[in-house]
Amino acid sequence: METDIAVAQPAVQNLRTISLPENFAIRAVDARLNVTQQSASPAKDPQTSQVPKIPQGYAVAQDPQPSPVFLGPILDKFKGKFVGTGFNTIFRPQSTASDPGSESDNLLELNLTKEELQFLPFPEPTPNRGSGQQPDVFLNGVSYTQVIQDVTNTPMGKADAKPLGIHFENGLFMRTPAVDQNPKIGATLSRMASIPHGTTINAQCLEPASQSVIAGAPKFPEAVITPFEIRFPNKEVPFDSQKIENSQSARKPQDLSCFIGAKTITQQMLDNPSTVLQKANEGKNITKHLSFTVSTKFDPETGSLGGGTTNVAFLVGTTIAGQRSPNAEAISMSCTYWISTVKYTVEIQLWKLGDPPPIVTPVGILPGVAGPSFKVDLKRNVTKLSKVDVLTTQIQYSQNVVLNFSGLGWPHVSVATLLPQEWVINDSDLPSTVC
């Protein structure tokens, strides 16, 4: 058996999504409205000439739906379907009207989660018009759909319960090219989304350069779920529900003894949910990674005033006795992404033309650590067991949405590790030793 290297890419998926006309894009209509006038040309972006390079010695599995536009080093990785698991923490209001027996104005909910994240590229750039001497710019990007389900099995302390939806999000990741005036700023990334609870977000950051790639696995900063005083964010206000052994606090699940025994929820996870991301990388051969953080807050580094959150009236609440009284108003959101390149080894079993395409999973993965699946599009008979090293993309994130209610700011922290689902390894990219 010999080991060679391939690169996996996403397969085309049939999804239950909003349908758009074929090749739909937001386009400039100048030429249509005035046949004597040419459409405005985009401002020159020096990065558009960059083409991602494939390492020598690696076979490349092609993307069935390659993006027709330049997306940059980050958004170029956001394609196809990713699935995975994660951990969600949220302090939510507890109303005496809805729960007359409650003695606490808040409740800490913990969820072991299953997630799907699907990306679809825009076929053409989207024009934004400049004012005065500012040339027009053209944005490129991808749309996404995120579905998160709770799989918390409270009686058994495991993450295998029947999935129950807890989050749905439709949105866009867009790249705005660098401009040298009004404002003078480098290329930026924006995540724009709508959430059914009644919140919309626009979170931004400067796009990392291609040379910002770091060798090896990412190191995750601490994530803190402890509430804090709104006027003094550095003054934390801890609650008994954050102590895993306390089975009488305002928390769901309230008794975590089964989870403690199964090691599916630990005190370490409550103190720092980022440890879930670290554990998900155990035993993986992560060759390199790139990270970025989008935020709705004002960015003093760029001086940008863009971004923010908006909420429906119910969440914003009203003013009582001169004090604002929101019903969980989302005032800010920040999310850090780590985009890693992971090398797996897969085994291609004996196969003959006419058989269904094999679906393979990596070998040598540690127990409890999830791995991706790959569809091998073979065009040849395979008469001997072959090992192939496959490069693929992994997405991890740590998100913090701050909710204001009952006079405090309440971190709502979610983390997840997402892997490609049935990405394709094309026959033409397999080494000749697979035969």
Secondary structure, 3 states (H helix, E strand, C coil): CCEEEEECECCCCCCCCCCCCCCCCCCCCHHHHCCCCCCCCCCCCHHHHCCCCCCCCCCCCCCCCCCCCCCHHHHCCCCEEEEEEEEEEEEEECCCCCCCCCCCCEEEEEEEEEEEEEEEECCCCEEECCCCCCCCEEEEEEEEEEEEEECCECCCCECCCCCEEEEEEEEEEEEECCEECCCEECCEEEEEEEECCCEEEEEEEECCCHHHCEECCCCCCCCCCCCEECCCCCCECCCHHHCCCCCCCCEECCCCHHHHHHCCCCHHHHHCCHHHHHHHCCCCEEEEEEEEEEECCCECCCCECCCEEEECHHHHCEEECCEEECCCEEEEEEEEEEEEEEEEEEEECCECCCCCCCEECECCCCCCCCCCCEEEECCCCECCCEEEEEEEEEEEEEEEEEEEECCEEEEEEEEEEEEECCEEEEHHHCCCCCC
